[in-house]
Structure formats: C-alpha cells, structure tokens
Amino acid sequence: MPLKKKITPEKLFYSPHEVCELIGEDVHTLYYWEDTFGLSIERSRGGHRRYTPQNIETLRLIHFLIRERKFTSDGVKHYLQNPNKEENKRKVIEQLRISLNEVEGLLKAFNAYRLSQGSVHHDSNDEPFE
C-alpha cells in the first residue's frame, strides 16, 4: 500500500484508515502491531481508535524496522524499549568483544591441545591458529 498522505500539524487525531494510508499497511497489521508492541492508542467515547501524530511516528518506525531493516518482533520490542541508538551500538560492540574473547580463548585451548598431541603432523606452512 503506497504512502498517500502526510501528517497535518493542526490535526490531533487520525482514524485507523487514515493511519493505514500514512504508513502503508493494512488495518489488521496495524492492530497486530498495537498488540505485539504494547502501543497505547486512545479511544473515543464510542470506543473507536484515535491515533496521535506520535502514535503514527512510532508505527512508521515499526514499519521501517520490520519491512526495511528486517527486524524480528523481538528485535523491534528491544529497539522500542531502548531508543538510545548510541547506547544500543555500545551494547552490541561490547557483546561482540565478549564473543571475540571467548573465541580467542577457545582457539588458544585448541592450539594447546593440538600441540600437546605429539602425533599431529605439521606441514612447513601449517601454523597453529592464532
């Protein structure tokens, strides 16, 4: 569904149909995302959903993360709960460092084991893993 409309600053609330046109998704997807990601959408006295511009921006972000960046639902939940992008990057880098250290430790242990086995044949080009 192509994007047809833009958010108008003077409008306070949007209907589900309008939001679908704005973000390019079907109504059932919109409702699914509300439930899955715990979005709190205001309702009118009659019980109809009323979306604010902030709700729409959140839904656009979800649309981008799922459709463009190929995030899973869990990935989107984590991103929405931790919106500080630099903090997210730092955590990912730290986790990668921990994983790298674990791999290096395994390689050292493997090399030590390999060298302790006297029957291991070494070619002149064969070097222990580093």
Beta strands, then each sheet from edge to edge (+ up, - down):
strand 1: 42-43
strand 2: 49-50
sheet 1: 1+ 2-
end
